[in-house]
Amino acid sequence: MHVSIGSALENLLIAAEHFGYAHQVTYFPEPSNEELAAVVRFTPREQTSAFRPTALFEAIIARHTNRQAYQARSIPPEDLQRLHDCCVEEGIQMHVTDDPDLKRRVDELMVHADALQFADPAWRDELGYWIGQGAFGMPWLVSKVAQLAVTYLNMGKGTARRTQRC
């Protein structure tokens, strides 16, 4: 869930900079409140950031999820460098690996995390709510059926296995 929150936060920061606002992010500002991941403070500013160019703002609406299996090819070194160059804020790092054992262990953790999330009725309620609101771009009827399925069925093991194959 933190990956999703981080993605939403990055989109927010990109949009803020696009519209002329600087920002200060405090991560996990209340250790006793596990539901509060970050607080953002905005201040007007006149110049845009070199770290989040206009092209990133324009890419927000073009973004889409790819649920297909990835191609078995290497990422070009210049693209990897561009990704590394995005990590400009303190405490943010990116680690890329081709180590099959490490990738397998991370995959196992993701499968386990998916199963834990789907086993939690409160998490399924929240996911179902957003699905039912059309947050994932499904047609109305499909989103309502999916909302019922997610909310009332524990699909964790099947979802985890499907994620593992991708």
C-alpha positions as CSV (number, residue, x, y, z in Angstrom):
1,M,0.0,0.0,0.0
2,H,2.9,2.3,0.6
3,V,4.0,2.0,-3.0
4,S,0.5,3.2,-4.1
5,I,0.6,6.0,-1.6
6,G,4.1,7.0,-2.7
7,S,2.9,7.0,-6.4
8,A,-0.1,9.2,-5.5
9,L,2.2,11.5,-3.5
10,E,4.7,11.8,-6.3
11,N,1.8,12.7,-8.7
12,L,0.7,15.4,-6.2
13,L,4.2,16.8,-6.0
14,I,4.5,16.9,-9.8
15,A,1.2,18.7,-10.1
16,A,2.1,21.1,-7.3
17,E,5.3,22.1,-9.0
18,H,3.6,22.4,-12.3
19,F,1.2,24.9,-10.9
20,G,3.9,26.9,-9.1
21,Y,4.0,25.5,-5.6
22,A,7.0,24.3,-3.6
23,H,6.5,21.6,-1.1
24,Q,7.9,20.1,2.1
25,V,7.0,16.5,2.8
26,T,7.2,15.0,6.3
27,Y,7.0,11.2,6.2
28,F,5.3,9.3,9.0
29,P,4.9,12.5,11.1
30,E,2.9,10.8,13.9
31,P,4.6,7.4,14.7
32,S,1.6,6.4,16.8
33,N,-0.8,6.9,13.8
34,E,0.0,4.1,11.3
35,E,-2.6,5.5,8.8
36,L,-0.8,8.8,8.3
37,A,2.0,8.2,5.8
38,A,2.9,11.8,5.0
39,V,2.0,15.5,5.5
40,V,2.7,17.9,2.7
41,R,3.0,21.7,3.1
42,F,2.7,23.9,0.0
43,T,4.1,27.4,-0.6
44,P,3.8,29.5,-3.8
45,R,7.0,29.9,-5.8
46,E,7.9,31.4,-9.2
47,Q,10.2,29.0,-10.8
48,T,9.6,25.3,-11.6
49,S,11.8,22.4,-10.4
50,A,14.4,20.8,-12.6
51,F,13.5,17.5,-11.0
52,R,9.9,17.3,-12.1
53,P,9.7,18.7,-15.6
54,T,6.4,19.5,-17.4
55,A,6.6,16.2,-19.3
56,L,6.1,14.4,-16.0
57,F,2.9,16.4,-15.4
58,E,1.6,15.6,-18.9
59,A,2.4,11.9,-18.3
60,I,0.1,11.6,-15.3
61,I,-3.0,11.4,-17.4
62,A,-1.4,9.1,-19.9
63,R,-0.3,6.6,-17.2
64,H,-1.8,3.1,-17.3
65,T,-1.3,-0.2,-15.6
66,N,0.3,-3.0,-17.5
67,R,-1.0,-6.3,-16.1
68,Q,0.8,-8.4,-18.7
69,A,4.0,-10.4,-18.2
70,Y,7.1,-8.2,-18.8
71,Q,9.4,-8.9,-21.7
72,A,12.6,-10.8,-20.9
73,R,15.0,-8.1,-21.9
74,S,17.4,-5.8,-20.2
75,I,16.6,-2.2,-19.4
76,P,19.1,0.0,-21.4
77,P,21.7,1.6,-19.1
78,E,20.7,5.1,-20.1
79,D,17.2,4.5,-18.9
80,L,18.4,3.0,-15.6
81,Q,20.5,6.1,-15.1
82,R,17.5,8.3,-15.8
83,L,15.6,6.4,-13.1
84,H,18.5,6.7,-10.6
85,D,18.6,10.5,-11.4
86,C,15.0,10.8,-10.2
87,C,16.0,9.9,-6.6
88,V,17.0,13.5,-5.6
89,E,15.3,13.7,-2.2
90,E,17.1,12.8,1.0
91,G,16.6,9.2,2.1
92,I,15.2,7.9,-1.3
93,Q,17.2,5.2,-3.0
94,M,16.6,2.8,-5.9
95,H,18.1,-0.6,-6.1
96,V,18.0,-2.6,-9.3
97,T,19.1,-6.2,-9.4
98,D,19.4,-9.1,-11.8
99,D,20.1,-11.5,-9.0
100,P,17.5,-14.3,-9.5
101,D,17.6,-15.4,-5.8
102,L,16.9,-11.8,-4.6
103,K,14.1,-11.4,-7.2
104,R,12.5,-14.7,-6.1
105,R,12.6,-13.6,-2.4
106,V,11.0,-10.2,-3.2
107,D,8.4,-12.0,-5.3
108,E,7.6,-14.3,-2.3
109,L,7.3,-11.3,-0.1
110,M,4.9,-9.6,-2.5
111,V,2.7,-12.8,-2.8
112,H,2.6,-13.0,1.0
113,A,1.7,-9.3,1.3
114,D,-1.1,-9.7,-1.2
115,A,-2.5,-12.7,0.7
116,L,-2.4,-10.7,4.0
117,Q,-4.1,-7.7,2.5
118,F,-6.9,-9.7,1.0
119,A,-7.4,-11.6,4.2
120,D,-8.1,-8.2,6.0
121,P,-11.8,-7.3,5.7
122,A,-11.1,-3.6,6.4
123,W,-8.6,-3.5,3.5
124,R,-11.1,-5.3,1.2
125,D,-13.8,-2.8,2.2
126,E,-11.6,0.1,1.3
127,L,-10.5,-1.4,-2.0
128,G,-14.1,-2.3,-2.8
129,Y,-15.2,1.2,-2.1
130,W,-12.7,2.7,-4.5
131,I,-13.4,0.1,-7.2
132,G,-17.1,0.9,-6.8
133,Q,-16.4,4.6,-7.2
134,G,-14.8,3.9,-10.6
135,A,-11.3,4.7,-9.5
136,F,-9.8,2.0,-11.8
137,G,-11.6,3.1,-15.0
138,M,-13.9,0.1,-15.3
139,P,-17.4,0.4,-16.7
140,W,-20.1,1.1,-14.1
141,L,-21.6,-2.4,-14.0
142,V,-18.2,-4.1,-13.9
143,S,-17.0,-1.8,-11.1
144,K,-20.1,-2.6,-9.0
145,V,-19.7,-6.3,-9.5
146,A,-16.0,-6.1,-8.7
147,Q,-16.8,-4.0,-5.6
148,L,-19.1,-6.8,-4.3
149,A,-16.6,-9.5,-5.1
150,V,-13.6,-7.7,-3.5
151,T,-15.5,-6.7,-0.4
152,Y,-17.2,-10.1,0.3
153,L,-14.8,-12.7,-1.1
154,N,-11.2,-13.4,0.2
155,M,-9.5,-13.6,-3.2
156,G,-6.0,-13.3,-1.7
157,K,-4.5,-16.6,-2.7
158,G,-5.7,-16.4,-6.3
159,T,-4.6,-12.8,-6.6
160,A,-1.3,-13.6,-5.1
161,R,-0.7,-16.5,-7.5
162,R,-1.7,-14.3,-10.5
163,T,0.7,-11.6,-9.4
164,Q,3.5,-14.1,-9.1
165,R,3.1,-15.3,-12.7
166,C,3.5,-11.8,-14.1
